[in-house]
Structure formats: structure tokens, C-alpha cells
Amino acid sequence: MWSNFHTHNHYCDGKGTIADYLKEAKRAGIKHLGFSSHAPIPFPCKWCIRKETLKDYLAEIEHLKPLFPNIEIYKGLEIDFIPGIISPGDFSPQLDYTIGSIHFVERFGENHWEIDNTQEIFREGLSRIFRDDIRKAITRYYELTREMILKTPPDILGHLDKIKINSLYVYFEESESWYREEIDKTLETIRGTHTIVEVNTRGVYKKKSEATYPSPWILERIMASGIPVTLNSDAHHPEDLTREFEPALGLLKDIGFKHLSVLSGGIWKGIPLAAYG
């Protein structure tokens, strides 16, 4: 069996309807599936669900549940954390679970800096906000992650180290001591909560990262810290639902993980890795 709690459909920037995802989930043997469109943001955003369609999104998920009785279906959102503007806690009462992610780090002019947009936008934000100091930019990214975890902890932390998408090997190396210190401080913050860290395969299958989010060496530290993990593909198309899951599962087994966290019966449970695949 498989599970996946990080998916995007036509309500935001994904392709395919909710029903399309459920049909593919049935074919792929997925037993637990969560929908997590990008939550609405109170400023222009091309990839977020519109505030006026959020009610329809949640209602459609509920409507389709009886039509797929062999799949546990859950309502979620991937919610940005921008201090004073948006946080996972803003939406949690109407959801089964939340994914908390950092896509924006500060702003230049009227623009919030999207750290996972194009290289050109990344360079512009790095220059205009942080005067080309990558250490300050990445440090701020992890400070925001820790602030979210402490103030409004989501059920799942989305793509923990996604800041590397436009910066790794170009501006810094993961072996640098300051970077590892930021990771360690962030994991220590997570360890004091119930937040689950996702192992996200999207960077690999989109060929934007050589490894999962988070990187294997971070996963080793996550396991040593006793922090739970779940396996997600950050699907933007039904065919993405289980992409790169087999290699990721093998990686987790090699590192020494024994369980994946799965929302089952409305409760997060540790399911043995042997049940997957």
C-alpha cells in the first residue's frame, strides 16, 4: 500500500480534478490520501486556491468520499507561514490536517520573495533584501520555519530544506558548519512538538534536486532525534502520486527508519515500513 498527504489539484496550481486523483489513487493502491491545495493568501498569488472557491474545494472532497470507500480521504491545505499575514492555525479548524511551508522570505518593494520561483527571482530577492549574503537569507528561512513550529505548529512540515532549490552548489554547500547548525536548531525545535516531517520526492522527479527534501544526511539526524516522518510526492498531477516512492522508501530503510506516520481513522499512526510498496 501507499499513502500521500501532499497533493495539488486544479483548485490551485495542480492539474486534474479531485476525482482524477482518486481514480489514480485506486489504481496505484493508495489507501490513505490527503488533498492539500495551496491555501489562499491575502495578496496576489498565481498558485494558490482562491478564497471564494475554498468552500467548494472542501465540499467536493466530502462529496467524493462515499464513492471511494476503500480509500481514506482527508481534507487539508498547504499553508504558508508569513508572520502577521498567514499561518497554519488560520485554517486548521475546518481541516483534517495541515501542511505548513515556507515559500516566502521577507519582501522587496511590493513583492514577497518566493524562494522557489525562478533563478532570476531568487537572485533579485537575495540581492535586494540580503545584499547577496546567502547565509543571512538561509538563516532567515530557518528562523521562519522555527517560528512557525513554535507559534502555530502544523501537522506536517512541508519540504523542510526547499531553500536549497535555487541556492545549493551555487551559493553554498550543505557541509558548511553554519548551515548544519541551522538544521540542528530547527530539528531541535521540531522535536519538542507533534509535527511530522515529510520526505518529499518532487524535487527528484522534477530534476530540480539531487535528493529528497530533506537531504539524506538531514534524515539521518531526524531519525536520531526520534522525529516522525511521512512520505509525500507533492503531486501536481495524478500521475505524480507515487513518483520516486520506491527509492525514497529504500533510503528510509537504509537510514534505519521503521515507521511512516499516516493519518488513519483520523489519527496519526506509525505504520511499519514493511507495509509499504
C-alpha positions in Angstrom: 0.0 0.0 0.0 0.9 3.7 -0.2 -0.2 6.9 1.3 0.2 10.6 0.2 -0.9 13.7 2.0 0.7 16.4 -0.2 -1.2 16.8 -3.4 -2.3 19.7 -5.6 -5.2 19.7 -8.0 -7.0 22.2 -10.3 -8.2 24.3 -7.4 -4.7 25.7 -7.1 -1.7 25.1 -9.4 -2.2 21.3 -9.9 -3.5 19.6 -13.0 -6.5 17.2 -12.8 -9.6 17.1 -10.7 -10.0 15.7 -7.2 -11.8 12.7 -8.8 -8.9 12.2 -11.2 -6.6 11.9 -8.2 -8.9 9.4 -6.5 -9.1 7.2 -9.6 -5.3 7.2 -9.9 -5.0 6.5 -6.1 -7.3 3.5 -6.5 -5.2 2.2 -9.4 -1.9 2.8 -7.6 -3.0 1.1 -4.4 -3.1 4.2 -2.2 -5.1 3.6 1.0 -4.7 7.0 2.6 -4.9 10.2 0.5 -4.9 13.8 1.6 -5.7 16.8 -0.5 -3.6 19.9 0.2 -4.2 22.7 -2.2 -2.2 25.9 -1.5 -4.2 27.9 1.0 -5.5 31.4 -0.1 -3.1 34.2 0.6 -4.3 37.9 1.1 -2.2 39.2 -1.8 -1.9 38.2 -5.5 -0.8 34.6 -5.9 -1.0 32.6 -9.1 -0.6 29.2 -7.5 -3.0 29.5 -4.5 -6.6 28.5 -4.2 -8.9 31.5 -4.5 -10.6 32.4 -1.2 -14.0 32.3 -2.9 -13.5 28.6 -4.0 -12.2 27.2 -0.7 -15.7 26.2 0.3 -16.3 24.4 -2.9 -12.9 22.6 -2.6 -13.7 21.3 0.9 -17.3 20.3 -0.1 -16.1 18.4 -3.2 -13.7 16.3 -1.1 -16.6 15.4 1.3 -18.9 14.6 -1.6 -16.4 12.1 -3.2 -15.6 10.2 0.0 -18.5 7.7 -0.3 -17.6 7.0 -4.0 -14.2 5.6 -3.0 -14.9 3.5 0.1 -11.5 1.7 0.0 -9.5 4.9 0.3 -9.3 7.0 3.5 -9.7 10.6 2.2 -8.7 13.7 4.1 -9.2 17.4 3.8 -6.0 19.5 4.1 -4.2 22.6 2.9 -0.6 23.5 2.4 -0.5 26.8 4.3 2.2 29.4 4.2 3.7 31.0 7.2 4.2 34.7 6.8 4.3 36.5 10.2 1.3 38.7 10.7 -0.3 37.6 7.4 -1.0 33.9 7.3 -0.3 30.8 9.3 -1.4 27.1 9.6 -3.6 27.9 12.6 -5.7 30.2 10.4 -7.3 27.3 8.6 -6.9 24.2 10.9 -10.4 24.2 12.4 -12.0 23.3 9.1 -9.4 20.7 8.1 -8.4 17.2 8.9 -4.7 18.2 8.8 -2.4 21.0 7.8 0.9 21.2 6.0 3.0 24.2 7.0 5.5 25.5 4.5 7.8 28.4 3.9 7.7 29.8 0.3 8.2 33.4 1.1 11.1 35.1 2.9 10.7 38.8 3.5 9.9 41.2 0.6 11.4 43.7 -1.7 9.1 46.6 -2.7 5.6 45.3 -3.1 6.8 41.7 -3.8 7.1 38.9 -1.3 10.2 36.9 -2.2 9.4 33.4 -3.4 12.5 31.4 -2.7 11.4 28.5 -5.0 10.5 30.6 -8.0 12.9 31.2 -10.9 16.7 31.7 -10.6 16.2 35.3 -11.7 13.7 36.0 -8.9 15.9 34.2 -6.4 18.9 36.3 -7.4 16.8 39.5 -7.2 15.5 38.8 -3.7 18.9 37.7 -2.5 20.4 40.9 -3.8 17.7 43.4 -2.8 16.8 42.0 0.6 20.0 40.4 1.8 22.7 42.2 -0.2 23.8 38.9 -1.7 24.5 37.3 1.7 23.3 33.8 1.2 24.0 32.9 4.9 21.6 35.7 6.1 18.9 34.6 3.6 19.0 31.0 4.5 19.3 31.7 8.2 16.1 33.8 7.9 14.4 30.9 6.1 15.1 28.6 9.0 14.2 31.2 11.6 10.8 31.5 10.0 10.5 27.7 10.0 11.2 27.6 13.7 8.8 30.5 14.4 6.0 28.6 12.6 6.8 25.4 14.5 6.8 27.2 17.9 3.8 29.5 17.4 1.4 27.6 15.1 2.7 24.1 14.5 1.3 22.3 11.5 0.6 18.5 11.4 3.2 18.2 8.6 6.3 20.4 7.9 6.5 20.7 4.1 9.8 20.3 2.2 12.0 21.4 5.2 15.1 22.4 3.2 13.5 23.7 0.0 15.6 26.8 0.2 18.3 24.6 -1.5 16.3 24.5 -4.8 17.9 27.7 -6.2 20.9 28.0 -4.0 22.7 24.7 -3.3 26.1 24.5 -5.0 25.5 27.9 -6.5 25.8 29.9 -3.3 26.6 27.4 -0.5 27.4 23.8 0.3 25.4 21.7 2.8 28.6 20.7 4.6 29.2 24.3 5.8 29.1 24.4 9.6 26.7 27.4 9.8 24.2 25.6 7.6 24.3 22.4 9.7 23.9 24.5 12.8 20.7 25.9 11.4 19.4 22.5 10.6 20.2 21.2 14.1 18.5 24.2 15.7 15.4 23.6 13.5 15.3 19.8 14.3 15.6 20.6 18.0 12.6 22.9 17.7 10.6 20.2 15.8 11.5 17.6 18.4 9.5 19.4 21.0 6.3 19.3 19.1 4.0 16.7 17.4 4.9 18.0 13.9 5.8 15.3 11.3 8.5 16.0 8.8 7.6 15.0 5.2 10.0 13.2 2.9 9.2 15.0 -0.3 10.1 13.4 -3.6 9.1 16.2 -6.0 12.5 17.8 -6.4 13.9 14.5 -7.5 11.3 13.6 -10.2 11.2 17.2 -11.4 15.0 17.1 -11.6 15.4 20.2 -9.5 17.2 18.4 -6.7 19.6 15.5 -6.5 17.9 14.3 -3.3 14.7 14.4 -1.4 13.6 17.3 0.8 15.1 16.9 3.3 18.5 15.6 2.2 19.6 12.2 3.3 22.1 13.5 5.9 19.3 15.5 7.5 17.1 12.4 7.5 19.8 10.6 9.5 19.6 13.4 12.1 15.8 13.3 12.1 15.9 9.6 12.8 18.4 10.0 15.6 16.2 12.7 17.1 13.1 10.5 17.1 11.1 12.8 14.9 8.4 11.1 12.9 8.3 11.2 9.1 5.8 10.7 6.3 6.3 10.1 2.6 4.8 12.5 0.1 5.2 13.3 -3.5 3.9 16.9 -3.6 1.9 15.8 -6.6 0.8 18.4 -9.1 -0.7 15.8 -11.5 -2.4 12.5 -10.7 0.5 10.5 -12.3 2.8 12.1 -9.7 1.1 10.4 -6.7 3.8 7.7 -6.1 6.7 9.0 -8.2 10.1 8.2 -6.7 8.4 6.5 -3.7 10.3 3.2 -4.1 13.8 4.8 -4.0 12.7 7.0 -1.1 11.4 4.1 0.8 14.6 2.3 0.3 16.5 5.3 1.5 14.5 5.4 4.7 15.0 1.7 5.3 18.8 2.1 4.8 18.9 5.0 7.3 17.1 2.9 9.8 13.5 4.2 9.9 11.0 1.6 10.9 7.7 3.5 10.5 6.0 6.2 8.5 3.3 8.5 10.0 -0.1 8.0 8.4 -3.4 9.6 9.1 -5.6 6.6 9.7 -9.0 6.6 11.3 -8.5 10.3 11.8 -5.4 9.7 14.0 -1.7 9.9 13.1 -0.2 6.5 13.5 3.2 4.9 12.9 2.8 2.2 10.2 5.7 -0.2 9.7 7.7 0.4 6.5 7.2 -3.3 5.6 3.6 -2.5 4.9 4.6 -0.2 2.0 5.5 -0.7 -1.6 
